[in-house]
């Protein structure tokens, strides 16, 4: 969301992703799979429409 701490203390809040990555360009990485440094993070497989929806959500919580 737009406020609050990350649910995982070592992980960045989704709203800060645009500080390090062009959020719109994460679509290819999401389609291929992203490895993260958190062993408790589950693996996800996304369909194309789910990727579009996730990117739209991520864009909606980035600071303007």
Biotite code that builds the C-alpha atoms (Angstrom):
import biotite.structure as struc

atoms = struc.array([
    struc.Atom([0.000, 0.000, 0.000], chain_id="A", res_id=1, res_name="UNK", atom_name="CA", element="C"),
    struc.Atom([0.906, 3.657, 0.100], chain_id="A", res_id=2, res_name="UNK", atom_name="CA", element="C"),
    struc.Atom([1.715, 3.619, 3.831], chain_id="A", res_id=3, res_name="UNK", atom_name="CA", element="C"),
    struc.Atom([3.186, 1.389, 6.510], chain_id="A", res_id=4, res_name="UNK", atom_name="CA", element="C"),
    struc.Atom([6.179, -0.854, 6.809], chain_id="A", res_id=5, res_name="UNK", atom_name="CA", element="C"),
    struc.Atom([6.992, -3.845, 4.656], chain_id="A", res_id=6, res_name="UNK", atom_name="CA", element="C"),
    struc.Atom([5.618, -7.125, 5.997], chain_id="A", res_id=7, res_name="UNK", atom_name="CA", element="C"),
    struc.Atom([9.182, -8.449, 5.783], chain_id="A", res_id=8, res_name="UNK", atom_name="CA", element="C"),
    struc.Atom([11.643, -6.171, 7.635], chain_id="A", res_id=9, res_name="UNK", atom_name="CA", element="C"),
    struc.Atom([14.458, -6.830, 5.134], chain_id="A", res_id=10, res_name="UNK", atom_name="CA", element="C"),
    struc.Atom([12.306, -6.380, 2.018], chain_id="A", res_id=11, res_name="UNK", atom_name="CA", element="C"),
    struc.Atom([11.518, -2.991, 0.523], chain_id="A", res_id=12, res_name="UNK", atom_name="CA", element="C"),
    struc.Atom([7.934, -1.802, 0.536], chain_id="A", res_id=13, res_name="UNK", atom_name="CA", element="C"),
    struc.Atom([6.347, -2.207, -2.913], chain_id="A", res_id=14, res_name="UNK", atom_name="CA", element="C"),
    struc.Atom([5.819, 1.558, -3.059], chain_id="A", res_id=15, res_name="UNK", atom_name="CA", element="C"),
    struc.Atom([9.608, 2.083, -3.144], chain_id="A", res_id=16, res_name="UNK", atom_name="CA", element="C"),
    struc.Atom([10.324, -0.197, -6.113], chain_id="A", res_id=17, res_name="UNK", atom_name="CA", element="C"),
    struc.Atom([10.401, 2.694, -8.568], chain_id="A", res_id=18, res_name="UNK", atom_name="CA", element="C"),
    struc.Atom([13.403, 4.114, -6.682], chain_id="A", res_id=19, res_name="UNK", atom_name="CA", element="C"),
    struc.Atom([15.510, 1.213, -7.994], chain_id="A", res_id=20, res_name="UNK", atom_name="CA", element="C"),
    struc.Atom([13.619, -0.264, -10.970], chain_id="A", res_id=21, res_name="UNK", atom_name="CA", element="C"),
    struc.Atom([11.433, 1.073, -13.770], chain_id="A", res_id=22, res_name="UNK", atom_name="CA", element="C"),
    struc.Atom([8.231, -0.647, -12.568], chain_id="A", res_id=23, res_name="UNK", atom_name="CA", element="C"),
    struc.Atom([6.795, -0.941, -16.079], chain_id="A", res_id=24, res_name="UNK", atom_name="CA", element="C"),
    struc.Atom([9.893, -2.905, -17.117], chain_id="A", res_id=25, res_name="UNK", atom_name="CA", element="C"),
    struc.Atom([9.366, -5.581, -14.458], chain_id="A", res_id=26, res_name="UNK", atom_name="CA", element="C"),
    struc.Atom([6.872, -7.375, -16.720], chain_id="A", res_id=27, res_name="UNK", atom_name="CA", element="C"),
    struc.Atom([9.507, -9.463, -18.501], chain_id="A", res_id=28, res_name="UNK", atom_name="CA", element="C"),
    struc.Atom([11.210, -10.404, -15.232], chain_id="A", res_id=29, res_name="UNK", atom_name="CA", element="C"),
    struc.Atom([7.860, -11.418, -13.738], chain_id="A", res_id=30, res_name="UNK", atom_name="CA", element="C"),
    struc.Atom([7.112, -13.553, -16.787], chain_id="A", res_id=31, res_name="UNK", atom_name="CA", element="C"),
    struc.Atom([10.489, -15.307, -16.589], chain_id="A", res_id=32, res_name="UNK", atom_name="CA", element="C"),
    struc.Atom([10.629, -15.506, -12.800], chain_id="A", res_id=33, res_name="UNK", atom_name="CA", element="C"),
    struc.Atom([12.460, -13.419, -10.245], chain_id="A", res_id=34, res_name="UNK", atom_name="CA", element="C"),
    struc.Atom([14.809, -14.829, -7.635], chain_id="A", res_id=35, res_name="UNK", atom_name="CA", element="C"),
    struc.Atom([14.751, -12.892, -4.392], chain_id="A", res_id=36, res_name="UNK", atom_name="CA", element="C"),
    struc.Atom([17.051, -12.981, -1.418], chain_id="A", res_id=37, res_name="UNK", atom_name="CA", element="C"),
    struc.Atom([14.361, -13.961, 1.057], chain_id="A", res_id=38, res_name="UNK", atom_name="CA", element="C"),
    struc.Atom([14.081, -17.720, 1.662], chain_id="A", res_id=39, res_name="UNK", atom_name="CA", element="C"),
    struc.Atom([10.525, -17.345, 2.974], chain_id="A", res_id=40, res_name="UNK", atom_name="CA", element="C"),
    struc.Atom([9.317, -15.736, -0.268], chain_id="A", res_id=41, res_name="UNK", atom_name="CA", element="C"),
    struc.Atom([7.237, -18.242, -2.215], chain_id="A", res_id=42, res_name="UNK", atom_name="CA", element="C"),
    struc.Atom([7.715, -18.823, -5.928], chain_id="A", res_id=43, res_name="UNK", atom_name="CA", element="C"),
    struc.Atom([5.023, -17.418, -8.182], chain_id="A", res_id=44, res_name="UNK", atom_name="CA", element="C"),
    struc.Atom([4.050, -18.088, -11.770], chain_id="A", res_id=45, res_name="UNK", atom_name="CA", element="C"),
    struc.Atom([2.060, -15.376, -13.476], chain_id="A", res_id=46, res_name="UNK", atom_name="CA", element="C"),
    struc.Atom([-0.124, -15.362, -16.563], chain_id="A", res_id=47, res_name="UNK", atom_name="CA", element="C"),
    struc.Atom([0.184, -12.338, -18.880], chain_id="A", res_id=48, res_name="UNK", atom_name="CA", element="C"),
    struc.Atom([-3.016, -10.708, -17.597], chain_id="A", res_id=49, res_name="UNK", atom_name="CA", element="C"),
    struc.Atom([-1.886, -11.192, -13.989], chain_id="A", res_id=50, res_name="UNK", atom_name="CA", element="C"),
    struc.Atom([1.420, -9.501, -14.774], chain_id="A", res_id=51, res_name="UNK", atom_name="CA", element="C"),
    struc.Atom([-0.411, -6.513, -16.254], chain_id="A", res_id=52, res_name="UNK", atom_name="CA", element="C"),
    struc.Atom([-2.611, -6.303, -13.149], chain_id="A", res_id=53, res_name="UNK", atom_name="CA", element="C"),
    struc.Atom([0.374, -6.537, -10.800], chain_id="A", res_id=54, res_name="UNK", atom_name="CA", element="C"),
    struc.Atom([2.287, -3.855, -12.720], chain_id="A", res_id=55, res_name="UNK", atom_name="CA", element="C"),
    struc.Atom([-0.792, -1.607, -12.611], chain_id="A", res_id=56, res_name="UNK", atom_name="CA", element="C"),
    struc.Atom([-1.024, -2.114, -8.845], chain_id="A", res_id=57, res_name="UNK", atom_name="CA", element="C"),
    struc.Atom([2.696, -1.439, -8.335], chain_id="A", res_id=58, res_name="UNK", atom_name="CA", element="C"),
    struc.Atom([2.440, 1.746, -10.391], chain_id="A", res_id=59, res_name="UNK", atom_name="CA", element="C"),
    struc.Atom([-0.581, 2.855, -8.335], chain_id="A", res_id=60, res_name="UNK", atom_name="CA", element="C"),
    struc.Atom([1.339, 2.753, -5.029], chain_id="A", res_id=61, res_name="UNK", atom_name="CA", element="C"),
    struc.Atom([4.482, 4.553, -6.236], chain_id="A", res_id=62, res_name="UNK", atom_name="CA", element="C"),
    struc.Atom([4.926, 8.114, -4.972], chain_id="A", res_id=63, res_name="UNK", atom_name="CA", element="C"),
    struc.Atom([3.854, 10.704, -7.512], chain_id="A", res_id=64, res_name="UNK", atom_name="CA", element="C"),
])
